[in-house]
Amino acid sequence: MTPDCIHINGIRAYGYTGFIPEEQVLGQWYNVDLTAWVDLSNPGHSDRLGDTYDYTTHIHDIQQLIRTEKFFLIERLADAIAQIVLSSAQVSQVRVQLTKLTPPIPDFDGTVMVDITRQSQAIA
């Protein structure tokens, strides 16, 4: 695994994942922070976008996934996000921190976050 990383923070979207039926109807806000392990030595010298991980399309894909898919568990949503990022050949590993910003838990004003790390099948 390369020690180089790209951090993408604050990907937000309104989605419908949750075990409680109201969550799948009313929805709520989600925040995603990513760390993608990418060998940055070549793009560091070449200055070419094609030599690195182009995260711009994946940000849109992740937002679209959150908006359109309905899962019961945020763990499943986090894993689906990881698979999107790992679809890039440049990414060897990804860390996904998915936060449910307003969980419908009585007398609880905090957030709930899952934090997963997945490796590319090519190196696993």
N, C-alpha and C positions, 0 to 999 in steps of 0.2 A: 504494500500500500504506500502510495506517495504521501509525504507529509504536507503537500500543498493543498490548500482549500479555497473554495469560494463560498462566502457566506451571503445568503439572501434572507433578509429579515422583513417582516411586516407584510406578507402576502395575506390580504384579507378578502373574504367573500362571505356572503350570506347563504347558508345551506340548510339542509333538511335531514341531517344524520342525527339519530338518537333513538333510544329504546322506548321512551315514552311517546305514545301516539301523537300527542300535541307537537312534539319536536319535529315530526315528519310532516306536519301540516303547517304549523306556524313558523318554524325555522328559527335560526339564530345566527349570530356572527361567529366566524372562526378566524383565527390568526395562524399563519404558518411561518416558521423560521426554518431555513434549510442550511446545512453545511454539505457541500459536494466536494469530495476528494478528487482532484484533477491534477495531473502532471502539468504544471505551469511553466516548465523550463523552456519548451519549444515556443509557445506564444510569447514568453518573456523576451525572446530574442527576435522572433519574426514580426511581431506586432500585427499578426493576421488573425481575424476572428475565426476563420476556419480551423485554426490550430488549437482552439480552446473550447470550452463548454459554453454554448450560446444559450443562456438561461432565459432570454426574453420570451421565447415561445412557450417554454415550460411554465412560466409565471401565468400566462393566459390559460394554458391547459389545466393547471392546478385550480385556478379560480373557476373554470368551467366545470371541472369535476365536482367541486364543492357545491356549486349552484344546482347541478342537475342530478347527481347520484344520491340515492337514499340508502344508507346503511344503518344498521341498528347500533353498531359500536364505532366509537371514534378510533379505536385500534385498527379497524378494517379500513377506515378512511385514510389514516396515516400510512398504512401499508400500500394502498392504491397510489398515494402521492409519491411514495418512495419508488414504486415501479415506473412512474412517469419519468422521474429524474434518471433512474438507472437505464432507461431506454437510450440515453445518449452514450455512445461508445467511449467518450472521453471520461466518463464518471466511473470510478472504481468502487466508490462507497458513498452512501448518503446518510445523513442524520436528519430526521424529520421531527420537529417539535410542533405538535398540533395542539392549539389551545381553544377550548370551548369557552368563549368570553362571558357568557351569561347562562350557566347551567341552571336548569329549573329545579333547584334543590331548596326546599323551604328553609328560611332563616340562614341562608348562606349567600354572601355577597362576593365570594371569591371566584376564581377561575379553576378549570380542570385542564391539565395538560398531559398528553402522552408524548413520550420521547423514545423514538425507535431508531436503530441504526441497521442498515441493510447493505450487503455487498453485492456487486455485480456477479452474476452467475459465471462469468468468464474467469474470475479469480477465486471464487468460493471453493 
